[in-house]
Amino acid sequence: MLLSVLSAAGSDPDDKSTKPPTLEDAQESATNAASWVEQNWSTWLSIGLRILLIVAIAVVLRVLVRRAITKLIDRMNRTAQAVDGTALGGLLVNVERRRQRSQAIGSVLRSVASFVILGTAGLMILGTFQINLAPLLASAGVAGVAIGFGARNLVTDFLSGVFMILEDQYGVGDSIDAGVASGEVIEVGLRVTKLRGDNGEIWYVRNGEVKRIGNLSQGWSTAGVDVTVRPDEDLEKVKATLTEVGETMAKDEPWNERLWGPVEILGLDSVLLDSMVVRVSAKTMPGKSLGVERELRWRIKRAFDATGIRIVGGLPLQATEETAPDPSAGIAAPSAYASSTSPQSMAASPIAPPPNLSK
């Protein structure tokens, strides 16, 4: 049939010598087409079945991998919920943050798995049609190298963000010091992290630029207060007063929740001629050390005022008792030249009078 159509299309309608197709010609064309289909149907069927098998395997493998990733994320969430509310859970990240982190990790892993599986299946389908994949792979490799050189900072930021999420270096709500900027984390992305500074400004920090991270919101914080008193104060009295302040503060709201340990008097930090420093320390909730330090100073000052202990530091101490001024302080020291009979006065050569010019 295909041959008859081509012959009819290639014939000249003005040529009188061309004979119209007969029934025998049509039967011969149909026989040739049927024989061609009979010879190639096995190849078509093989290609179709191969493509169907590749698509089915890719779909099943993608579903299994995504389901395995989902189960892994759910297991991580159940582990976080098991330690929540315990002493160990207080030192770890809370459940909500672990849930957000696990969801981010799961999304990245599922996207990577889908891209790898579907991309491999697509290349296998193209190979089934006897398409030479060598130029395509070579072009993709060259394009990948060019993109890698041109967008190396973007790739670095993305990889740094992935490892940051996997290692749980920080999360939303943490107070961190990233070197280039510091503040509270308000958004975590795979390329950029947003920080809220102390003055309200927003810092956009690329993950690839962060060389070190100081997280102030994980584990616990330490509140330290240096109390400077006079060197003649009674150390036992000072220690008893500080102990009472710490015990009272640990019982009051909300400091009983922010203090994760007793207020400890570490002892004398330094002893000088005009002062001595007593070190006070306490383990606190993450990010609450500054508030605990301010409250400790407030309570220590009030307790010392009530017990008569003076806090010194800064300006030098003034005299406690005013003394009468020395009357001889304003008199100059006696001079040996004031007496005409002193050896110094006699040894001094007199000044000769000027000559009389009138003579």
LOTILUM-320734 format. One record per residue (C-alpha): residue number from 1; x negated, y negated, z negated; residue in one letter. Coordinates in nm, 4 decimals, always signed. Layout:
ATOM   num         xx         yy         zz   residuo
ATOM   NUM          X          Y          Z         A
...
end
This chain:
ATOM   num         xx         yy         zz   residuo
ATOM     1    +0.0000    +0.0000    +0.0000         M
ATOM     2    -0.2822    -0.2384    -0.0912         L
ATOM     3    -0.4550    -0.1652    +0.2369         L
ATOM     4    -0.1396    -0.2280    +0.4393         S
ATOM     5    -0.0859    -0.5607    +0.2638         V
ATOM     6    -0.4426    -0.6670    +0.3329         L
ATOM     7    -0.4168    -0.5583    +0.6964         S
ATOM     8    -0.0904    -0.7437    +0.7361         A
ATOM     9    -0.2387    -1.0564    +0.5764         A
ATOM    10    -0.5437    -1.0431    +0.7999         G
ATOM    11    -0.3520    -0.9912    +1.1281         S
ATOM    12    -0.2722    -1.2733    +1.3616         D
ATOM    13    +0.1038    -1.3198    +1.4141         P
ATOM    14    +0.0403    -1.4613    +1.7653         D
ATOM    15    -0.1470    -1.1465    +1.8719         D
ATOM    16    +0.0942    -0.9483    +2.0938         K
ATOM    17    -0.1268    -0.6439    +2.0946         S
ATOM    18    -0.0805    -0.5815    +1.7181         T
ATOM    19    +0.1732    -0.3113    +1.6497         K
ATOM    20    +0.4178    -0.3452    +1.3599         P
ATOM    21    +0.3587    -0.1022    +1.0728         P
ATOM    22    +0.5368    +0.2194    +1.1065         T
ATOM    23    +0.6740    +0.4627    +0.8515         L
ATOM    24    +0.3659    +0.6804    +0.8882         E
ATOM    25    +0.1390    +0.3868    +0.8036         D
ATOM    26    +0.3398    +0.3062    +0.4899         A
ATOM    27    +0.3326    +0.6703    +0.3843         Q
ATOM    28    -0.0434    +0.6819    +0.4337         E
ATOM    29    -0.0949    +0.3617    +0.2273         S
ATOM    30    +0.1199    +0.4977    -0.0564         A
ATOM    31    -0.0744    +0.8217    -0.0507         T
ATOM    32    -0.4061    +0.6338    -0.0741         N
ATOM    33    -0.2804    +0.4191    -0.3668         A
ATOM    34    -0.1517    +0.7235    -0.5526         A
ATOM    35    -0.4825    +0.9034    -0.5051         S
ATOM    36    -0.6719    +0.5944    -0.6324         W
ATOM    37    -0.4535    +0.5761    -0.9438         V
ATOM    38    -0.4929    +0.9497    -0.9958         E
ATOM    39    -0.8696    +0.9172    -0.9784         Q
ATOM    40    -0.8935    +0.6227    -1.2247         N
ATOM    41    -0.6117    +0.6821    -1.4741         W
ATOM    42    -0.8392    +0.8787    -1.7018         S
ATOM    43    -1.0839    +0.5862    -1.7169         T
ATOM    44    -0.8041    +0.3424    -1.7956         W
ATOM    45    -0.6665    +0.5694    -2.0610         L
ATOM    46    -1.0111    +0.6166    -2.2152         S
ATOM    47    -1.0724    +0.2403    -2.2276         I
ATOM    48    -0.7282    +0.1733    -2.3760         G
ATOM    49    -0.7647    +0.4396    -2.6406         L
ATOM    50    -1.1123    +0.3143    -2.7297         R
ATOM    51    -0.9868    -0.0432    -2.7691         I
ATOM    52    -0.6907    +0.0764    -2.9744         L
ATOM    53    -0.9217    +0.2819    -3.1964         L
ATOM    54    -1.1595    -0.0127    -3.2497         I
ATOM    55    -0.8721    -0.2461    -3.3399         V
ATOM    56    -0.7190    +0.0090    -3.5770         A
ATOM    57    -1.0493    +0.0786    -3.7538         I
ATOM    58    -1.1209    -0.2976    -3.7854         A
ATOM    59    -0.7760    -0.3687    -3.9310         V
ATOM    60    -0.7927    -0.0785    -4.1775         V
ATOM    61    -1.1484    -0.1645    -4.2824         L
ATOM    62    -1.0569    -0.5306    -4.3302         R
ATOM    63    -0.7578    -0.4379    -4.5479         V
ATOM    64    -0.9663    -0.1983    -4.7585         L
ATOM    65    -1.2492    -0.4477    -4.8100         V
ATOM    66    -1.0129    -0.7305    -4.9034         R
ATOM    67    -0.8273    -0.5021    -5.1436         R
ATOM    68    -1.1561    -0.3947    -5.3056         A
ATOM    69    -1.2577    -0.7591    -5.3476         I
ATOM    70    -0.9194    -0.8412    -5.5019         T
ATOM    71    -0.9511    -0.5540    -5.7499         K
ATOM    72    -1.3010    -0.6713    -5.8425         L
ATOM    73    -1.1725    -1.0234    -5.9085         I
ATOM    74    -0.8822    -0.8898    -6.1181         D
ATOM    75    -1.1276    -0.6841    -6.3222         R
ATOM    76    -1.3366    -0.9924    -6.3881         M
ATOM    77    -1.0248    -1.1772    -6.5072         N
ATOM    78    -0.9249    -0.8907    -6.7391         R
ATOM    79    -1.2748    -0.8873    -6.8898         T
ATOM    80    -1.2506    -1.2605    -6.9575         A
ATOM    81    -0.9085    -1.2218    -7.1204         Q
ATOM    82    -1.0386    -0.9399    -7.3424         A
ATOM    83    -1.3027    -1.1626    -7.5079         V
ATOM    84    -1.0860    -1.4732    -7.5268         D
ATOM    85    -1.0122    -1.5764    -7.8840         G
ATOM    86    -1.3040    -1.3796    -8.0311         T
ATOM    87    -1.6350    -1.5057    -8.1665         A
ATOM    88    -1.8039    -1.3971    -7.8436         L
ATOM    89    -1.5399    -1.5648    -7.6334         G
ATOM    90    -1.6106    -1.8975    -7.8029         G
ATOM    91    -1.9640    -1.8916    -7.6697         L
ATOM    92    -1.8529    -1.7963    -7.3194         L
ATOM    93    -1.6482    -1.9832    -7.0639         V
ATOM    94    -1.2744    -1.9963    -7.1214         N
ATOM    95    -1.0267    -1.7827    -6.9311         V
ATOM    96    -0.8978    -2.0589    -6.7043         E
ATOM    97    -1.2437    -2.1494    -6.5851         R
ATOM    98    -1.3328    -1.7853    -6.5248         R
ATOM    99    -1.0109    -1.7464    -6.3260         R
ATOM   100    -1.0930    -2.0460    -6.1057         Q
ATOM   101    -1.4476    -1.9226    -6.0551         R
ATOM   102    -1.3346    -1.5703    -5.9659         S
ATOM   103    -1.0796    -1.7036    -5.7187         Q
ATOM   104    -1.3456    -1.9142    -5.5473         A
ATOM   105    -1.5818    -1.6173    -5.5264         I
ATOM   106    -1.3031    -1.3932    -5.3948         G
ATOM   107    -1.2066    -1.6441    -5.1260         S
ATOM   108    -1.5654    -1.6734    -5.0040         V
ATOM   109    -1.6189    -1.2956    -5.0013         L
ATOM   110    -1.2916    -1.2285    -4.8195         R
ATOM   111    -1.3699    -1.4898    -4.5543         S
ATOM   112    -1.7189    -1.3493    -4.4960         V
ATOM   113    -1.5878    -0.9918    -4.4766         A
ATOM   114    -1.3151    -1.0860    -4.2273         S
ATOM   115    -1.5619    -1.2774    -4.0093         F
ATOM   116    -1.8128    -0.9906    -3.9998         V
ATOM   117    -1.5558    -0.7148    -3.9350         I
ATOM   118    -1.3524    -0.8997    -3.6696         L
ATOM   119    -1.6627    -1.0344    -3.4981         G
ATOM   120    -1.8140    -0.6872    -3.4739         T
ATOM   121    -1.4860    -0.5466    -3.3403         A
ATOM   122    -1.4695    -0.8181    -3.0739         G
ATOM   123    -1.8210    -0.7408    -2.9533         L
ATOM   124    -1.7412    -0.3696    -2.9376         M
ATOM   125    -1.4282    -0.4380    -2.7294         I
ATOM   126    -1.6305    -0.6471    -2.4834         L
ATOM   127    -1.8811    -0.3628    -2.4576         G
ATOM   128    -1.5972    -0.1236    -2.3729         T
ATOM   129    -1.5254    -0.3228    -2.0544         F
ATOM   130    -1.8862    -0.2649    -1.9430         Q
ATOM   131    -1.9728    -0.6303    -2.0056         I
ATOM   132    -2.3428    -0.6921    -2.0575         N
ATOM   133    -2.3710    -0.8397    -2.4059         L
ATOM   134    -2.7436    -0.9122    -2.3903         A
ATOM   135    -2.7063    -1.2650    -2.2370         P
ATOM   136    -2.4227    -1.3419    -2.4793         L
ATOM   137    -2.6215    -1.2321    -2.7831         L
ATOM   138    -2.9307    -1.4152    -2.6611         A
ATOM   139    -2.7298    -1.7342    -2.6082         S
ATOM   140    -2.5709    -1.6962    -2.9514         A
ATOM   141    -2.9146    -1.6465    -3.1051         G
ATOM   142    -3.0547    -1.9593    -2.9382         V
ATOM   143    -2.7470    -2.1604    -3.0361         A
ATOM   144    -2.7758    -2.0305    -3.3925         G
ATOM   145    -3.1402    -2.1363    -3.4133         V
ATOM   146    -3.0584    -2.4810    -3.2730         A
ATOM   147    -2.7694    -2.5271    -3.5133         I
ATOM   148    -2.9865    -2.4014    -3.7997         G
ATOM   149    -3.2552    -2.6619    -3.7279         F
ATOM   150    -3.0049    -2.9409    -3.6708         G
ATOM   151    -2.7839    -2.8633    -3.9701         A
ATOM   152    -3.0371    -2.7122    -4.2084         R
ATOM   153    -2.9284    -2.9486    -4.4867         N
ATOM   154    -2.5684    -2.8352    -4.4429         L
ATOM   155    -2.6737    -2.4693    -4.4574         V
ATOM   156    -2.8859    -2.5390    -4.7660         T
ATOM   157    -2.5962    -2.7151    -4.9395         D
ATOM   158    -2.3578    -2.4297    -4.8567         F
ATOM   159    -2.5922    -2.1557    -4.9794         L
ATOM   160    -2.6708    -2.3517    -5.2958         S
ATOM   161    -2.2987    -2.3939    -5.3619         G
ATOM   162    -2.2353    -2.0209    -5.3160         V
ATOM   163    -2.5115    -1.9222    -5.5585         F
ATOM   164    -2.4017    -2.1930    -5.8025         M
ATOM   165    -2.0524    -2.0423    -5.8137         I
ATOM   166    -2.1830    -1.6855    -5.8359         L
ATOM   167    -2.4163    -1.7720    -6.1242         E
ATOM   168    -2.1570    -1.9944    -6.2964         D
ATOM   169    -2.4025    -2.2769    -6.3548         Q
ATOM   170    -2.1256    -2.5304    -6.4261         Y
ATOM   171    -1.7552    -2.5851    -6.3685         G
ATOM   172    -1.4825    -2.8485    -6.3770         V
ATOM   173    -1.4805    -3.0310    -6.7106         G
ATOM   174    -1.8452    -2.9622    -6.7968         D
ATOM   175    -2.0837    -3.2435    -6.8860         S
ATOM   176    -2.4032    -3.1875    -6.6896         I
ATOM   177    -2.7309    -3.3591    -6.6089         D
ATOM   178    -2.8132    -3.2863    -6.2441         A
ATOM   179    -3.1302    -3.4943    -6.2318         G
ATOM   180    -3.0060    -3.7302    -5.9589         V
ATOM   181    -2.6891    -3.8044    -6.1583         A
ATOM   182    -2.5177    -3.7083    -6.4811         S
ATOM   183    -2.1600    -3.7054    -6.6042         G
ATOM   184    -1.8473    -3.4908    -6.6225         E
ATOM   185    -1.7745    -3.2509    -6.3356         V
ATOM   186    -1.4376    -3.3336    -6.1755         I
ATOM   187    -1.4631    -3.1190    -5.8599         E
ATOM   188    -1.6847    -2.8331    -5.7476         V
ATOM   189    -1.7225    -2.7564    -5.3770         G
ATOM   190    -1.9464    -2.5349    -5.1676         L
ATOM   191    -2.1261    -2.8414    -5.0285         R
ATOM   192    -2.0675    -3.1348    -5.2676         V
ATOM   193    -2.0114    -3.1656    -5.6430         T
ATOM   194    -1.8251    -3.4702    -5.7816         K
ATOM   195    -1.9309    -3.6176    -6.1153         L
ATOM   196    -1.7628    -3.8866    -6.3272         R
ATOM   197    -2.0301    -4.1082    -6.4820         G
ATOM   198    -2.0267    -4.2681    -6.8257         D
ATOM   199    -1.9103    -4.6012    -6.6794         N
ATOM   200    -1.6330    -4.4432    -6.4699         G
ATOM   201    -1.8227    -4.4237    -6.1418         E
ATOM   202    -1.7936    -4.1130    -5.9221         I
ATOM   203    -2.1139    -3.9484    -5.8009         W
ATOM   204    -2.1125    -3.7257    -5.4914         Y
ATOM   205    -2.4057    -3.4892    -5.5341         V
ATOM   206    -2.5040    -3.2501    -5.2558         R
ATOM   207    -2.5652    -2.9030    -5.3927         N
ATOM   208    -2.8872    -2.8686    -5.1952         G
ATOM   209    -3.0379    -3.1745    -5.3669         E
ATOM   210    -2.9925    -3.0361    -5.7187         V
ATOM   211    -3.3229    -2.8955    -5.8427         K
ATOM   212    -3.2260    -2.8470    -6.2061         R
ATOM   213    -2.9028    -2.8407    -6.4066         I
ATOM   214    -2.8627    -2.9265    -6.7729         G
ATOM   215    -2.5200    -2.8075    -6.8888         N
ATOM   216    -2.4073    -2.9716    -7.2123         L
ATOM   217    -2.0764    -2.7825    -7.2320         S
ATOM   218    -2.1817    -2.4176    -7.2494         Q
ATOM   219    -2.2591    -2.2252    -7.5672         G
ATOM   220    -2.2791    -2.4823    -7.8444         W
ATOM   221    -2.4285    -2.8237    -7.9237         S
ATOM   222    -2.6426    -2.9430    -8.2106         T
ATOM   223    -2.5710    -3.2609    -8.4070         A
ATOM   224    -2.8751    -3.4081    -8.5784         G
ATOM   225    -2.8867    -3.7087    -8.8133         V
ATOM   226    -3.2006    -3.8650    -8.9656         D
ATOM   227    -3.1369    -4.0330    -9.3017         V
ATOM   228    -3.4079    -4.2803    -9.4067         T
ATOM   229    -3.4232    -4.3644    -9.7775         V
ATOM   230    -3.6727    -4.5286   -10.0131         R
ATOM   231    -3.9693    -4.3143   -10.1211         P
ATOM   232    -3.8814    -4.3515   -10.4892         D
ATOM   233    -3.5315    -4.1990   -10.4537         E
ATOM   234    -3.4484    -3.8765   -10.6356         D
ATOM   235    -3.4621    -3.5990   -10.3757         L
ATOM   236    -3.2305    -3.3726   -10.5722         E
ATOM   237    -2.9701    -3.6484   -10.5885         K
ATOM   238    -3.0051    -3.7145   -10.2163         V
ATOM   239    -2.9717    -3.3436   -10.1365         K
ATOM   240    -2.6654    -3.3013   -10.3603         A
ATOM   241    -2.4956    -3.6023   -10.2011         T
ATOM   242    -2.5619    -3.4780    -9.8469         L
ATOM   243    -2.4379    -3.1289    -9.9371         T
ATOM   244    -2.1150    -3.2699   -10.0765         E
ATOM   245    -2.0634    -3.4788    -9.7625         V
ATOM   246    -2.1116    -3.1725    -9.5404         G
ATOM   247    -1.8743    -2.9534    -9.7409         E
ATOM   248    -1.6038    -3.2206    -9.7442         T
ATOM   249    -1.6339    -3.2836    -9.3727         M
ATOM   250    -1.6131    -2.9109    -9.2926         A
ATOM   251    -1.2722    -2.8953    -9.4636         K
ATOM   252    -1.1140    -3.2013    -9.3010         D
ATOM   253    -0.9243    -3.2088    -8.9708         E
ATOM   254    -1.0310    -3.2067    -8.6893         P
ATOM   255    -1.3921    -3.1576    -8.7946         W
ATOM   256    -1.3286    -2.8077    -8.9259         N
ATOM   257    -1.2712    -2.6984    -8.5629         E
ATOM   258    -1.5549    -2.8994    -8.4127         R
ATOM   259    -1.8080    -2.7744    -8.6644         L
ATOM   260    -1.9148    -2.4198    -8.5772         W
ATOM   261    -2.1413    -2.3881    -8.8780         G
ATOM   262    -2.2191    -2.5519    -9.2118         P
ATOM   263    -2.3973    -2.8859    -9.2316         V
ATOM   264    -2.7576    -2.7972    -9.3175         E
ATOM   265    -3.0159    -3.0162    -9.4935         I
ATOM   266    -3.3371    -2.9206    -9.3165         L
ATOM   267    -3.5576    -3.1132    -9.5591         G
ATOM   268    -3.8042    -3.3994    -9.5312         L
ATOM   269    -3.8905    -3.4821    -9.1728         D
ATOM   270    -4.1522    -3.7432    -9.2641         S
ATOM   271    -4.2858    -3.9296    -9.5689         V
ATOM   272    -4.4262    -4.2817    -9.5342         L
ATOM   273    -4.5410    -4.5510    -9.7752         L
ATOM   274    -4.2157    -4.7447    -9.7575         D
ATOM   275    -3.9629    -4.4706    -9.6619         S
ATOM   276    -3.8925    -4.1010    -9.6226         M
ATOM   277    -3.6705    -3.9293    -9.3657         V
ATOM   278    -3.4310    -3.6445    -9.4485         V
ATOM   279    -3.3112    -3.4355    -9.1536         R
ATOM   280    -2.9466    -3.3159    -9.1402         V
ATOM   281    -2.8245    -3.0764    -8.8689         S
ATOM   282    -2.5040    -2.8911    -8.7730         A
ATOM   283    -2.3915    -2.6588    -8.4917         K
ATOM   284    -2.0882    -2.8032    -8.3132         T
ATOM   285    -1.8438    -2.7336    -8.0347         M
ATOM   286    -1.9913    -2.7965    -7.6867         P
ATOM   287    -1.9823    -3.1633    -7.5949         G
ATOM   288    -1.8746    -3.2791    -7.9438         K
ATOM   289    -2.2159    -3.3424    -8.0983         S
ATOM   290    -2.2072    -3.7220    -8.0573         L
ATOM   291    -1.8732    -3.7541    -8.2357         G
ATOM   292    -1.9930    -3.5320    -8.5195         V
ATOM   293    -2.3112    -3.7381    -8.5573         E
ATOM   294    -2.1150    -4.0635    -8.5795         R
ATOM   295    -1.8794    -3.9185    -8.8402         E
ATOM   296    -2.1724    -3.7821    -9.0420         L
ATOM   297    -2.3433    -4.1227    -9.0481         R
ATOM   298    -2.0183    -4.2878    -9.1543         W
ATOM   299    -1.9629    -4.0458    -9.4420         R
ATOM   300    -2.3275    -4.0450    -9.5517         I
ATOM   301    -2.3330    -4.4259    -9.5679         K
ATOM   302    -2.0185    -4.4364    -9.7808         R
ATOM   303    -2.1425    -4.1602   -10.0108         A
ATOM   304    -2.4819    -4.3271   -10.0580         F
ATOM   305    -2.3174    -4.6593   -10.1387         D
ATOM   306    -2.1027    -4.4873   -10.4006         A
ATOM   307    -2.4006    -4.3130   -10.5638         T
ATOM   308    -2.6411    -4.6096   -10.5403         G
ATOM   309    -2.8806    -4.4582   -10.2873         I
ATOM   310    -3.0232    -4.7187   -10.0538         R
ATOM   311    -3.0757    -4.6474    -9.6848         I
ATOM   312    -3.3785    -4.8272    -9.5422         V
ATOM   313    -3.5311    -4.8594    -9.1994         G
ATOM   314    -3.5910    -5.1201    -8.9349         G
ATOM   315    -3.6923    -5.4440    -9.1130         L
ATOM   316    -3.9462    -5.4233    -9.3995         P
ATOM   317    -3.8126    -5.4079    -9.7533         L
ATOM   318    -3.7597    -5.7362    -9.9354         Q
ATOM   319    -3.8742    -5.7919   -10.2935         A
ATOM   320    -3.6023    -5.6940   -10.5396         T
ATOM   321    -3.7048    -5.9499   -10.8047         E
ATOM   322    -3.7771    -6.3107   -10.7216         E
ATOM   323    -4.0922    -6.4462   -10.8937         T
ATOM   324    -4.1793    -6.8089   -10.9636         A
ATOM   325    -4.4201    -6.9650   -10.7149         P
ATOM   326    -4.7824    -6.9961   -10.8217         D
ATOM   327    -4.8579    -7.3691   -10.8900         P
ATOM   328    -5.2210    -7.3231   -10.7951         S
ATOM   329    -5.1303    -7.1833   -10.4539         A
ATOM   330    -5.1159    -7.5343   -10.3007         G
ATOM   331    -5.4507    -7.6556   -10.4510         I
ATOM   332    -5.7562    -7.6304   -10.2294         A
ATOM   333    -6.0635    -7.4488   -10.3500         A
ATOM   334    -6.3287    -7.6729   -10.5200         P
ATOM   335    -6.6188    -7.7865   -10.3007         S
ATOM   336    -6.9843    -7.7960   -10.4047         A
ATOM   337    -7.0258    -8.1301   -10.2303         Y
ATOM   338    -6.7706    -8.2952   -10.4611         A
ATOM   339    -7.0359    -8.3277   -10.7379         S
ATOM   340    -7.3261    -8.5635   -10.6687         S
ATOM   341    -7.5542    -8.3664   -10.9016         T
ATOM   342    -7.5000    -8.0308   -10.7327         S
ATOM   343    -7.7993    -7.8826   -10.5470         P
ATOM   344    -7.6011    -7.8899   -10.2247         Q
ATOM   345    -7.5345    -8.2642   -10.2574         S
ATOM   346    -7.8963    -8.3418   -10.3510         M
ATOM   347    -8.0292    -8.1314   -10.0624         A
ATOM   348    -7.8124    -8.3112    -9.8153         A
ATOM   349    -8.0143    -8.5840    -9.6318         S
ATOM   350    -7.8599    -8.9336    -9.6610         P
ATOM   351    -7.7701    -9.1186    -9.3480         I
ATOM   352    -8.0107    -9.4061    -9.2840         A
ATOM   353    -7.8525    -9.7536    -9.2559         P
ATOM   354    -7.8613    -9.9123    -8.9111         P
ATOM   355    -8.1427   -10.1660    -8.8466         P
ATOM   356    -8.0732   -10.5422    -8.8810         N
ATOM   357    -8.0718   -10.6756    -8.5296         L
ATOM   358    -8.0357   -11.0430    -8.6368         S
ATOM   359    -8.4030   -11.0625    -8.7433         K
end
